[in-house]
Amino acid sequence: MKLIIAIIKPFKLDEVREALTELGVQGLTVTEVKGYGRQKGHTEIYRGAEYAVSFLPKLKIEVVVDSANADRVVEAIAAAAKSGQIGDGKIFVVNVEQAVRIRTGETDAEAL
């Protein structure tokens, strides 16, 4: 099993969710986060004063999938989240040793 963590722009969430649903992904977790990469934030003007916004709003999507489907899921997320602009995000893939569905006690692939 693989844990896929994607950091994306907030307005791309619906497109990513639809792409994952088409692949049969049944569940995911979404968290509002803030951060920066090469983008390094930006400046804004508020009531005539300019100030730097160092951390930009992003969404973190986490989904656990069978190892055989991981590449397809990563490709789907990358295609759906891409805007072609700086700050589109990153995708990380991590091995998962065990999963347990609390309600039924099912483990590993059956728990997904």
Residue frames relative to the residue before (quaternion, step in Angstrom):
aa qw qx qy qz dx dy dz
M 1.0000 0.0000 0.0000 0.0000 0.00 0.00 0.00
K 0.1826 -0.7762 0.5975 0.0845 3.52 -1.21 0.64
L 0.2710 -0.7011 0.6349 0.1785 3.53 -1.17 0.75
I 0.1114 -0.7845 0.6089 0.0383 3.56 -0.69 1.10
I 0.0889 -0.7824 0.6164 -0.0037 3.53 -0.74 1.17
A 0.0156 -0.8020 0.5964 -0.0288 3.56 -0.69 1.09
I 0.1725 -0.7394 0.6432 0.0993 3.55 -0.98 0.94
I 0.0518 0.8295 -0.5474 0.0980 3.58 -0.51 1.19
K 0.5954 -0.5169 0.4569 0.4118 3.53 -1.35 0.10
P 0.5900 -0.6309 0.3664 0.3459 3.61 -0.90 0.87
F 0.6893 0.5014 -0.3094 0.4217 3.62 0.89 -0.78
K 0.6226 0.5454 -0.3357 0.4497 3.61 1.27 -0.11
L 0.4071 0.7569 -0.4496 0.2435 3.61 1.26 -0.13
D 0.6796 0.4986 -0.3142 0.4369 3.62 0.76 -0.94
E 0.6495 0.5137 -0.3177 0.4619 3.58 0.97 -0.82
V 0.6591 0.4975 -0.3065 0.4734 3.60 0.96 -0.85
R 0.6504 0.5176 -0.3188 0.4555 3.60 0.91 -0.89
E 0.6535 0.5083 -0.3124 0.4659 3.60 0.94 -0.85
A 0.6488 0.5161 -0.3182 0.4598 3.59 0.96 -0.85
L 0.6733 0.4843 -0.2973 0.4730 3.59 0.98 -0.81
T 0.6195 0.5392 -0.3419 0.4567 3.59 1.04 -0.72
E 0.6340 0.5354 -0.3206 0.4568 3.59 1.03 -0.80
L 0.6842 0.4639 -0.2799 0.4882 3.60 1.14 -0.59
G 0.5622 -0.6277 0.3778 0.3836 3.58 1.25 -0.11
V 0.3780 0.7016 -0.5107 0.3225 3.59 1.21 0.32
Q 0.2676 -0.8278 0.4802 0.1123 3.56 -0.59 1.17
G 0.8242 0.0677 -0.0329 0.5612 3.59 1.11 -0.37
L 0.0480 0.7754 -0.6293 0.0216 3.53 -1.19 0.58
T 0.3194 -0.7157 0.5883 0.1994 3.52 -1.29 0.37
V 0.1066 -0.7845 0.6099 0.0349 3.56 -0.96 0.93
T 0.0392 -0.7901 0.6114 -0.0209 3.55 -0.90 1.01
E 0.3720 -0.6906 0.5674 0.2505 3.57 -1.00 0.80
V 0.0203 0.7981 -0.5986 0.0652 3.56 -0.77 1.08
K 0.2499 -0.7288 0.6077 0.1927 3.55 -1.34 0.11
G 0.2251 0.7785 -0.5641 0.1583 3.54 -1.04 0.68
Y 0.1789 -0.7575 0.6078 0.1574 3.51 -1.33 -0.19
G 0.1690 -0.7442 0.6355 0.1168 3.51 -1.30 0.41
R 0.8254 -0.0677 0.0878 0.5536 3.55 -0.71 -1.06
Q 0.5250 0.6578 -0.3858 0.3779 3.54 1.25 -0.46
K 0.1358 -0.8510 0.4868 0.1431 3.57 1.14 -0.79
G 0.6401 -0.5365 0.3424 0.4305 3.61 1.09 0.55
H 0.2515 -0.7463 0.5885 0.1826 3.55 -1.26 -0.38
T 0.4426 -0.6662 0.5177 0.3036 3.57 -1.29 0.05
E 0.1082 -0.7707 0.6257 0.0538 3.54 -1.19 0.67
I 0.3180 -0.7161 0.5833 0.2139 3.54 -1.27 0.40
Y 0.0079 0.7906 -0.6101 0.0519 3.56 -0.78 1.08
R 0.8349 -0.0896 -0.0061 0.5431 3.58 -0.60 1.19
G 0.7529 -0.4265 0.1984 0.4603 3.52 0.93 0.97
A 0.6725 0.4551 -0.3016 0.4997 3.59 1.23 -0.17
E 0.3313 -0.7355 0.5600 0.1888 3.56 -1.00 0.88
Y 0.0617 0.7912 -0.6070 0.0428 3.55 -0.96 0.84
A 0.4792 -0.6812 0.4866 0.2639 3.54 -1.21 0.61
V 0.2021 -0.7302 0.6414 0.1212 3.53 -1.07 0.86
S 0.2081 -0.8329 0.5047 0.0908 3.56 -0.20 1.29
F 0.7768 0.2599 -0.1363 0.5572 3.58 1.01 -0.78
L 0.2239 -0.7958 0.5553 0.0902 3.54 -0.73 1.13
P 0.5243 -0.6372 0.4515 0.3395 3.60 -1.05 0.66
K 0.0216 0.7712 -0.6333 0.0604 3.54 -0.98 0.97
L 0.3142 -0.6977 0.5923 0.2524 3.54 -1.34 0.04
K 0.2064 -0.7454 0.6192 0.1353 3.54 -1.08 0.77
I 0.1229 -0.7769 0.6167 0.0329 3.54 -0.75 1.14
E 0.0559 -0.7830 0.6194 0.0093 3.55 -0.91 0.96
V 0.0932 0.7808 -0.6100 0.0983 3.55 -0.87 0.99
V 0.2150 -0.7527 0.6088 0.1291 3.57 -1.03 0.86
V 0.0031 -0.8048 0.5910 -0.0550 3.55 -0.80 1.08
D 0.6257 -0.4943 0.4373 0.4159 3.52 -1.33 0.24
S 0.6063 -0.5993 0.3819 0.3570 3.59 -0.98 0.80
A 0.6340 0.5538 -0.3307 0.4266 3.58 1.04 -0.75
N 0.7287 0.4207 -0.2344 0.4870 3.61 1.13 -0.58
A 0.4357 0.7493 -0.4352 0.2434 3.59 1.24 -0.27
D 0.6718 0.5035 -0.3172 0.4411 3.60 0.82 -0.91
R 0.6545 0.5076 -0.3146 0.4637 3.60 0.97 -0.84
V 0.6445 0.5161 -0.3186 0.4656 3.58 1.01 -0.80
V 0.6444 0.5121 -0.3205 0.4688 3.59 0.94 -0.87
E 0.6615 0.5057 -0.3069 0.4610 3.60 0.90 -0.90
A 0.6576 0.5130 -0.3099 0.4564 3.59 0.97 -0.83
I 0.6461 0.5041 -0.3175 0.4771 3.58 0.97 -0.84
A 0.6644 0.5134 -0.3092 0.4465 3.58 0.86 -0.97
A 0.6778 0.4898 -0.3005 0.4587 3.60 0.89 -0.87
A 0.7042 0.4722 -0.2685 0.4572 3.59 0.92 -0.91
A 0.7200 0.4552 -0.2511 0.4597 3.61 1.03 -0.74
K 0.5620 0.6420 -0.3823 0.3546 3.58 1.20 -0.37
S 0.0830 -0.7754 0.6249 0.0362 3.54 -0.93 1.00
G 0.4800 -0.6753 0.4293 0.3597 3.56 1.27 -0.35
Q 0.6254 0.5192 -0.3313 0.4791 3.58 1.30 0.00
I 0.6189 -0.5187 0.4212 0.4130 3.55 -1.23 0.39
G 0.7619 0.3622 -0.2734 0.4621 3.57 -1.04 0.77
D 0.3341 0.7617 -0.4981 0.2450 3.60 1.19 0.33
G 0.5999 -0.6067 0.3390 0.3963 3.59 1.15 -0.44
K 0.3748 -0.6919 0.5742 0.2262 3.51 -1.39 -0.27
I 0.1830 -0.7419 0.6308 0.1349 3.54 -1.31 0.40
F 0.0979 -0.7806 0.6169 0.0245 3.55 -0.95 0.98
V 0.1470 -0.7744 0.6109 0.0743 3.58 -1.05 0.79
V 0.0483 -0.8088 0.5838 -0.0522 3.54 -0.75 1.18
N 0.4798 -0.6513 0.5011 0.3073 3.59 -1.05 0.72
V 0.1833 -0.7509 0.6260 0.1033 3.56 -1.13 0.78
E 0.3294 -0.7783 0.5051 0.1750 3.57 -0.65 1.09
Q 0.8152 -0.0378 0.0677 0.5740 3.58 0.96 -0.78
A 0.0575 -0.7560 0.6501 0.0504 3.54 -1.23 0.62
V 0.0661 -0.7895 0.6100 0.0159 3.58 -1.05 0.80
R 0.2856 -0.7081 0.6171 0.1903 3.57 -0.94 0.93
I 0.4282 -0.7480 0.4468 0.2399 3.57 -0.46 1.21
R 0.6673 0.5385 -0.3175 0.4049 3.60 0.83 -0.93
T 0.8224 0.2619 -0.1057 0.4939 3.59 0.81 -1.01
G 0.4463 -0.6904 0.4574 0.3390 3.57 1.18 -0.44
E 0.3865 0.7179 -0.4904 0.3079 3.59 1.26 0.12
T 0.1967 -0.7999 0.5585 0.0977 3.56 -1.06 0.71
D 0.8579 0.1970 -0.1545 0.4487 3.48 -1.44 0.39
A 0.8570 -0.0433 0.0122 0.5134 3.64 -0.89 -0.85
E 0.6371 0.5294 -0.3349 0.4490 3.61 1.04 -0.70
A 0.6477 0.5332 -0.3106 0.4468 3.59 1.17 -0.55
L 0.5815 0.5838 -0.3829 0.4177 3.58 1.20 -0.34
